[in-house]
Amino acid sequence: MKHGKKYTDSAKLVETSKLYDPKEALGLACQTAKAKFDETVEVHVRLGVDSRHADQQVRGAVVLPNGTGKNVRVAVFAKGSDADAAVAAGAEVVGAEDLVAKIQGEGFMDFDVAIAAPNMMGLVGRLGKVLGPRGLMPSPKAGTVTPDVAKAVTDAKAGKIEYRLDKTNIIHCPIGKASFGEDKLAENFATLLEAIVKAKPAAAKGQYIRSCVVATTMGPGIRVNPNRVITTEE
């Protein structure tokens, strides 16, 4: 696979055989961000679980202390006072039957997070095949199906991210922008990893965090020492 000059130059900064401490890895990631835009810093964590088993799923949500650096567009399925609260909290799109019809009929998808009041889920369920594959289906586990839609909107705007295991037993998450610098990224990283560790299934055996890699949007992967990713892991 051919890479551009910027990627090749960035790759020279990274020792591929080295396992970096988290803060060092994130500082290096900032150095490798050479694109003209503010690159997103991503974390990829391989877990020692089997996603084929229901009792070994790892999923949840966490609010990053320094946000994600992204302007999050929020859609809320709600009526009445819940709809009013969502608008007041800053949701870009609020609706019920009209919003479902807009998504189904017009293919409207101009939002990054979908939140629903519990009494709307019978309605929102019709959108499972549309929202599900995009990771946008509201879920109680992710805190996006809640009676307190205003708080959910505020959290989403503040930098709440959802983490979930994929079919290859890896969690992929953004933790901010390269412009944040290593200190803010390290805080976000620690918050995410602590949440993942706390979500460890009882059925998981052996080493839980098998590997961890950080990378910017256009940069090379930087391997993080899995024994140093979180101090509270047993």
N, C-alpha and C positions, 0 to 999 in steps of 0.2 A: 504494500500500500504506500503510495506516494504522499508525502506531506509537504506543505509550503515552507518557505524559509523561516517565517516567524515561529511555526511549530517546532521545526528542527532546532532553531536557536534556543527555544524554551526547553526542549528535551535535554539539551546538553547540561542544563542546570540541575537535572534530577539524576540521582544515583539509583538506577533501577533495582539494584540488589539490596538497597538500604531500607530498613523500616524506621520511619521518622517518628519523633514525638509529635503529637497533634499540633501544638502551636508552631513548631518548626515547619511542619508540612504545610500549614495554612499560610505562613509567611512566604514560603517558597511558591505556593500557588499564586499569591499576589504578584510575585516577580515574573511568573510565566504568563500572566495576562497581558498580551501584547496587541490585542485587537483594538480597533478604533472605537468600539463601544465598551461600556462597562460590563465586563463578563460576569456571569453568575458563577458562584462557587458551589459545587455539588459534592455530596457525600454518597458513597456507595458502600453499603455494609452487607457482607455475606454472613448469614447466620447458620448455626449448626442445628437447624430444624428441617422438617420435611413439610413443605407447603401443601402436599397432597392430603395431609391429615387435618381434620377440622380442629383437633385439640392442640395443633402446633402452629396455628395462624398467629401472626404478629401484626397488629394494626392499632392505630390510635392517632391522636393529634396533640400538638404541643405549640404553645405560643413562644416564638423565639424572642429573647429579650431585646435584641436590636433590630427586629423585623427582618424582612427579606429584601428590602430595597425595591420592591415591585409595587406599582399602583394596582391593587387588587380590586377587580370589578365584581360586585356581589349581586346575585339575584336571589330574591326571597319569595317563597310561595306562602302567602298569608292573606288574611282578610281582616277587616274591622280594625280593632285597636292594635292587633299584632302588625298589621300592614302599616299603620301610622307610626308605630315604634320603630319598624325597620327603616322607614323613610327618614325619621328623625336621627337614626344612628348612622345614616350615610349610605344606605343601599342604593345602587344605581338603578336596579330594576325590581319592582314589587308588583305582584299580581297573583291571581288564582287561576280560574278557568281560562281567562284571557291570555295569561302567560303560557299555560300549557298549549293552548291553540296556536300561539305564535311560534313556539318551538316545534310543534308537530307540523304545522302547515307551512310556515315560512322558513324553517330551518334556522331560526334565531338561536345563536350561541354566543352572543357578545358578552360573556361573563366568565370569570375565573373560578368562582365558588358559588355553589347553590345551597341555600339554607331553606328549611321548611318547618313550619309549625306542625306539631303532631297531627292536628285535625286535617291537615292538607295531604297526608301521605296516601290516602286512597286515590286522590287525584294525581299526585306526583308519580305514583306507581306506574301509570300509563307510559311514562317517559323512560322506563328502565332500560329499554334497548337503545335509546338515544344517549342518555346521560351516563349509563353504566360503563360502556367501553371507553368513555373519555375520563373516567374517574370523577365524575361530577354528581353522581347520585347521592342525595342527602342520606346520612346514616347516623343513628343514635350513637354508635361507637366513636364516630369522628366528631361528635358534638354538633353536627349540622342538621339534626332533627331535634328541636328543643322548644320548650314553651317560652324560653327567654330569647326570642329572635334578635332583640336589640343587642344583647351581650355577644351573641354569635357573630353579628355583623361587626361589632367593635373589635372582637378578637381577630376576625379574618383580616380586617384593615390593619391591625397592629402587627401582623406577621405570623398568624397561626398557620401551621402547615400540617398536612396529613401524611403519615408514614404507613406504608403497607408492604407486605412481602409479595414479591412477584413469583412467577412459576419456577424461577431458578434459585429461589431462596435468598434473594438480594433485595434490600431496601434502597431506593434511590431518592434523595431529597436535596432540594436547594437550601443553602443556609445563609445566603446573602450575596453581596456583590464584592468584586475584587477591591473596589474603592473603600470598603469598610475598614480594611487593614486587619492584621492578624489578631489583635486583641478582641475586637468585636466579633470577628468570625470564630475565635476560640470560645467565646461565651456562648454563641449560638450552637456551635458544635457540641459543647459539653451538655447543653440543655437537651438537644436532640438525642444524644447517646444515652443520657441518663434515663430518658423516657423509654427508649428501646430496651434498655436493661431491665427497667421495672416491668416491662410488658413481657418478660421472658415466660413462655408457657411452662406449666409444671411438668409437661410431658417431654420437654427438651432435655436431652442427655449429652454429656460431654461438653466440649468447649462451645460456648454459646456464640461469641463473636469470633468467627473464623478469619475474616480479613476485613480491612477497611481501606478505601482509597478515596482521596480527595482530588478534584480536578476543576479547572475553570472550563467555561463553555468551549473554548477553542484550544485549551492547553493539554499537556500530557497528564496521565494519572500519576499520583504520588502516593506511595504505600505508607500507611500509618501502622505503627506497632499495635496489634490488637490487644496486647496486655497493658497498654497505656491509654487506651481511649477513654476510660472512665475509672476513677479511683474507687467507686463504690461497688464495682463488680466483684463478686465473690470468686 
